[in-house]
Amino acid sequence: MSTQIPRFHLAFPVRDLKEARQFYGSLLGCEEGRSSDTWVDFDFQGHQIVAHLSLEASAGTNEVDGHQVPVRHFGLILEWAKWEELAHDLKSAGAEFIIEPYVRFEGQPGEQATMFVRDPSGNALEFKAFRDEEQIFAS
């Protein structure tokens, strides 16, 4: 797979690899790559994420729009329709939302849909979509 945009690699702790496979593989649809008894690679929309068996604590929160956003989180910027589809799938699966799906900066530059969920090990993920992708870095 070739891309003009560099892909990121992120390793993060999980408490149970079976739970990680269920959440990232089955629920989020990430294809599994290499693995061992202590870690597993996933294809996160072309990016490599690696779930490592560990018992690491959270890094706290910051207030954003009246919500407590986990400082340590990662995620994806999706197309709007894909974001809506994922929000529906996560709700249907009973996912643990940190911040329910909502739209920020409505009608303003940088208008975006966002939601935060936790995986079974407590890792925070943010999924967002922009009305206009050219405004991802709008201020």
Sequence and secondary structure as in RCSB ss.txt:
>XXXX:A:sequence
MSTQIPRFHLAFPVRDLKEARQFYGSLLGCEEGRSSDTWVDFDFQGHQIVAHLSLEASAGTNEVDGHQVPVRHFG
LILEWAKWEELAHDLKSAGAEFIIEPYVRFEGQPGEQATMFVRDPSGNALEFKAFRDEEQIFAS
>XXXX:A:secstr
   SS   EEEEEES HHHHIIIIIIIT  EEEEE SSEEEEEETTEEEEEEE       EEEETTEEEESSEEE
EEE HHHHHHHHHHHHHTT EEEEEEEEESTTSTT EEEEEEE TT  EEEEEEESSGGGTT  
